[in-house]
């Protein structure tokens, strides 16, 4: 037993050293240049709660006698220590990016975050370092609550949003941020469960599953069912993000999305994302539902035809499992769109309102005049400018 | 492994590992004759919810909605748990075995630990101990390498009836 005790003491000392070392660079009282204050606080508070957890395990270790309990408490400490290693990944987000977004792009993302997620939010732009846009919000949230016996403070929501460094000034691709912010909106408003829970309880899903997966009760069947459920949840979240982005940005998102995605993928399904052609199909359906389609058909007829080609492309294989996942995800198309529109509320990008300013914006842009305002007293909506451009 | 992918999976894996440990610690005390505290009851209920989830992945009862249970029922951890339970149930029907483990936790929560249930409770303890080991190993994999958390399920396990 003495060796186990020594091992535990070593782990406590190691954890305390790691936390102290990180604490040097994450001081919540230090003056951070915005953005990053809320993120720094979240990291600092997470370190604090890990420290509390380690102290709690240290106290428990004094009271337990069984070898099982002592070994388990040692493993708990190793898990905490692994988390402190992981926190190192978040530290660069507190630094200023080498290739920064333009100020207008930062304002645009802030506006989108406020409309989609709601205040208070803090958007932290960072370089992804590779060709990918991604987002993480409350990155250490999972560690809180029951494990650490404390509730996470719900102040300003930090949203880390990353972009390919060499696309920092590619404004017309920044519509991708709206999809990424969608993930925070889905989390904030519980949208995925609102759509997925009724589906996963439905006869259509359960009957389809029984037909698809062998009726045996072996572990392989259970594993397949877990994976199918996870795939559908992941696909529904991505579809929600698409629809939230479209509801906020209108056709700009569809053009941005297809310009980025269709050059690298077409109708093949992926583990975390639905096939692109299915996503295009649902986006075009929403353009029609929200009365944007006539505008695109008129202004960009060739592009509309290309998008229609994508939308009408079926899956490349007839694998029943893939077809089932696609069918189930598509079956909630209306619910996904309705949840996105409801979530946006007054922030929904209105096609009629755009049409009322489109002519003036187009005239200014075609003469290379920055359309900062439409008349002496009315600033142009960033979304109007992006779409007109 | 990129920082985004790592931090997308790491906190939930750590949380699931910690939760597995809580189940082990609660069972260890219960089998020593101690009355479970409220926190220990929560851990045991989360463990029971995971085992029932493995038998019926589509069903989420009220117990399964606690945060601790949701950590354990996340896809990566649930798949690890299936692996662990499968290893413990060689030669037995998986669903019957895993439901039996859930039932024995339920009885321990309602009536305390009966002598007849001790072997089964020992199996539950071993399952969650091994699951904690797997989550620690997965956390280290996430920290060091690239890993696809949920692979595309093989068509070989399906039946196109």
Boltz contact constraints between the chains, C-beta under 6 A:
constraints:
  - contact:
      token1: [A, 66]
      token2: [B, 28]
      max_distance: 6.0
  - contact:
      token1: [A, 68]
      token2: [B, 28]
      max_distance: 6.0
  - contact:
      token1: [A, 69]
      token2: [B, 25]
      max_distance: 6.0
  - contact:
      token1: [A, 69]
      token2: [B, 28]
      max_distance: 6.0
  - contact:
      token1: [A, 72]
      token2: [B, 21]
      max_distance: 6.0
  - contact:
      token1: [A, 72]
      token2: [B, 24]
      max_distance: 6.0
  - contact:
      token1: [A, 72]
      token2: [B, 25]
      max_distance: 6.0
  - contact:
      token1: [A, 75]
      token2: [B, 21]
      max_distance: 6.0
  - contact:
      token1: [A, 75]
      token2: [B, 132]
      max_distance: 6.0
  - contact:
      token1: [A, 75]
      token2: [B, 136]
      max_distance: 6.0
  - contact:
      token1: [A, 76]
      token2: [B, 18]
      max_distance: 6.0
  - contact:
      token1: [A, 76]
      token2: [B, 21]
      max_distance: 6.0
  - contact:
      token1: [A, 78]
      token2: [B, 136]
      max_distance: 6.0
  - contact:
      token1: [A, 79]
      token2: [B, 14]
      max_distance: 6.0
  - contact:
      token1: [A, 79]
      token2: [B, 17]
      max_distance: 6.0
  - contact:
      token1: [A, 79]
      token2: [B, 18]
      max_distance: 6.0
  - contact:
      token1: [A, 79]
      token2: [B, 136]
      max_distance: 6.0
  - contact:
      token1: [A, 82]
      token2: [B, 139]
      max_distance: 6.0
  - contact:
      token1: [A, 83]
      token2: [B, 14]
      max_distance: 6.0
  - contact:
      token1: [A, 85]
      token2: [B, 143]
      max_distance: 6.0
  - contact:
      token1: [A, 86]
      token2: [B, 10]
      max_distance: 6.0
  - contact:
      token1: [A, 89]
      token2: [B, 3]
      max_distance: 6.0
  - contact:
      token1: [A, 89]
      token2: [B, 6]
      max_distance: 6.0
  - contact:
      token1: [A, 89]
      token2: [B, 7]
      max_distance: 6.0
  - contact:
      token1: [A, 134]
      token2: [B, 4]
      max_distance: 6.0
  - contact:
      token1: [A, 139]
      token2: [B, 7]
      max_distance: 6.0
  - contact:
      token1: [A, 140]
      token2: [B, 11]
      max_distance: 6.0
  - contact:
      token1: [A, 142]
      token2: [B, 11]
      max_distance: 6.0
  - contact:
      token1: [A, 142]
      token2: [B, 12]
      max_distance: 6.0
  - contact:
      token1: [A, 142]
      token2: [B, 15]
      max_distance: 6.0
  - contact:
      token1: [A, 143]
      token2: [B, 11]
      max_distance: 6.0
  - contact:
      token1: [A, 143]
      token2: [B, 15]
      max_distance: 6.0
  - contact:
      token1: [A, 145]
      token2: [B, 67]
      max_distance: 6.0
  - contact:
      token1: [A, 146]
      token2: [B, 67]
      max_distance: 6.0
  - contact:
      token1: [A, 146]
      token2: [B, 68]
      max_distance: 6.0
  - contact:
      token1: [A, 147]
      token2: [B, 15]
      max_distance: 6.0
  - contact:
      token1: [A, 147]
      token2: [B, 18]
      max_distance: 6.0
  - contact:
      token1: [A, 200]
      token2: [B, 58]
      max_distance: 6.0
  - contact:
      token1: [A, 211]
      token2: [B, 161]
      max_distance: 6.0
  - contact:
      token1: [A, 212]
      token2: [B, 158]
      max_distance: 6.0
  - contact:
      token1: [A, 214]
      token2: [B, 159]
      max_distance: 6.0
  - contact:
      token1: [A, 217]
      token2: [B, 93]
      max_distance: 6.0
  - contact:
      token1: [A, 217]
      token2: [B, 94]
      max_distance: 6.0
  - contact:
      token1: [A, 217]
      token2: [B, 95]
      max_distance: 6.0
  - contact:
      token1: [A, 218]
      token2: [B, 94]
      max_distance: 6.0
  - contact:
      token1: [A, 219]
      token2: [B, 82]
      max_distance: 6.0
  - contact:
      token1: [A, 219]
      token2: [B, 86]
      max_distance: 6.0
  - contact:
      token1: [A, 219]
      token2: [B, 94]
      max_distance: 6.0
  - contact:
      token1: [A, 220]
      token2: [B, 157]
      max_distance: 6.0
  - contact:
      token1: [A, 222]
      token2: [B, 54]
      max_distance: 6.0
  - contact:
      token1: [A, 222]
      token2: [B, 82]
      max_distance: 6.0
  - contact:
      token1: [A, 223]
      token2: [B, 79]
      max_distance: 6.0
  - contact:
      token1: [A, 223]
      token2: [B, 82]
      max_distance: 6.0
  - contact:
      token1: [A, 224]
      token2: [B, 153]
      max_distance: 6.0
  - contact:
      token1: [A, 224]
      token2: [B, 157]
      max_distance: 6.0
  - contact:
      token1: [A, 225]
      token2: [B, 57]
      max_distance: 6.0
  - contact:
      token1: [A, 226]
      token2: [B, 57]
      max_distance: 6.0
  - contact:
      token1: [A, 226]
      token2: [B, 75]
      max_distance: 6.0
  - contact:
      token1: [A, 226]
      token2: [B, 78]
      max_distance: 6.0
  - contact:
      token1: [A, 226]
      token2: [B, 79]
      max_distance: 6.0
  - contact:
      token1: [A, 227]
      token2: [B, 153]
      max_distance: 6.0
  - contact:
      token1: [A, 229]
      token2: [B, 57]
      max_distance: 6.0
  - contact:
      token1: [A, 230]
      token2: [B, 75]
      max_distance: 6.0
  - contact:
      token1: [A, 230]
      token2: [B, 150]
      max_distance: 6.0
  - contact:
      token1: [A, 271]
      token2: [B, 150]
      max_distance: 6.0
  - contact:
      token1: [A, 271]
      token2: [B, 152]
      max_distance: 6.0
  - contact:
      token1: [A, 319]
      token2: [B, 155]
      max_distance: 6.0
  - contact:
      token1: [A, 320]
      token2: [B, 158]
      max_distance: 6.0
  - contact:
      token1: [A, 320]
      token2: [B, 160]
      max_distance: 6.0
  - contact:
      token1: [A, 321]
      token2: [B, 155]
      max_distance: 6.0
  - contact:
      token1: [A, 321]
      token2: [B, 158]
      max_distance: 6.0
